[in-house]
Amino acid sequence: MVSFNDYSGREQSYVKHVFLESYLERLVHKVASKYAKIAYIDGFAGPWQSANERFEDTSFGIALNALRRARASWKAKQRDVRMFAFLVEQDQVAYQRLAGVPAKYPDVSIRTYNDDFMKVFTSIVRSIPEQDTFAFFLLDPKGWRIPLRSLQPLLARPNSEIVFNFMFDFINRAASMKDPSISAGLNELIPFGDWRERLEAVERAGVANPEVRKGILIDGFSESLKRLGNYEYVAETTVLRPLKDRPLYCLFYATRHPRGIEVFRDCQVAALEAESNTRAAAKVQHTARATGQGELFESLHDMAPDKLKAFLQDEVVRAEKTIIELAPASPRFISYGVLRARVQARHIVRFPDVNGIAARLRRENRLLFPDWEKGKKVPQPLYRTQRGQSDRTNGTTHKQG
């Protein structure tokens, strides 16, 4: 298990690893019920600043333990799932530690590479059978100069998902620079989405505040992942600096399956809760060291408003508006499972939250479910979903039975 005690001075990595541990634990166990082989590919493995020799505070250590536990769980049920890991690290010093990892995990087939990931990823992808193997890619580079188009053979691989660490703080600053080499690098990282034109437009209009800039860059990278990987759903979670309310990086997640986006949001909320707690603790410790009034600031922290709770409540309100927006008017319809996944791709809301909103909107006659079965409290994935009459500009409220 990830321990906060291993992350002194790098609290942002703790938040990232809370997400990865929660997500990979669920992902691996779930897909192992269908696939005979599971492969984990870490393109920039490190290790960096690991606090113990078991590497429990590294991304690959978290992944390998998830693979091991899932394999043991299914083996107890008489199902033998083979686990593979491909770990790449270019830095020679870090690789010396990485090279010793396979011996610590004899139940996982591990290959390590002391090389540039961009040079070896094609051969790695080719070595993974498509039919019976699910692949999870983690790309967590130390920098941002990644030519995304070159990664298309990886992004477009069937039966796979990816988490990409987008170094937002550096990219946001670079987006305002006029240096031709920097501009070329950003165009390679974000090849789609008209993001540069949109940034210039808001700059001219004088409305390029930090949130607007962030939204434009996130939209551009999301569009690029979707187009190059043929992903149906791309979502993002932001990790803030420990002591400042400023984004440090963004974790992008891409999947082709509605279930994936549902699991992502659950794990994202867990990571946000961890971030809220760790940032509060870091701020209290920092202020206490600077002022010598630790007890006072701890008590003030206990009295502070819960910003995360308010943020998540706002996301539920936004999700409701999106449900109404995406539901077509009769006679057209959308299946509820698809609608729910699209809403979760846009908003940080959990599966039960969307179900609750939809059920309430039905009671208010703002959503129609022609297939609703007697006794059901929430809509089912295959239910046809339509916008209610009360949410049309020229209609009257439609009663549902």
Secondary structure, DSSP 8 states (H G I E B T S, - for coil): ---GGGGTT-HHHHHHHHHHHHHHHHHHHHHTTT-SEEEEEETT----S-SSTT-TTSHHHHHHHHHHHHHHHHHTTT---EEEEEEE---HHHHHHHTTSGGG-TTSEEEEE-S-HHHHHHHHHHTS-SSSEEEEEEE--SS----GGGGHHHHT-SSEEEEEEE-HHHHHHHTT---HHHHHHHHHHS-SS-HHHHHHHHHHHT---HHHHHHHHHHHHHHHHHHHHT-SEEEEEEEE-SSSSSEEEEEEEEESSHHHHHHHHHHHHHHHHHHHHHHHHHHHHHHHHHHS-HHHHHHHHHHS--HHHHHHHHHHHHHHHHHHHHS-BTT--EEHHHHHHHHHHHS---HHHHHHHHHHHHHTTSEE-TT--TT-SS--TT-EEEE-GGGSTT-------
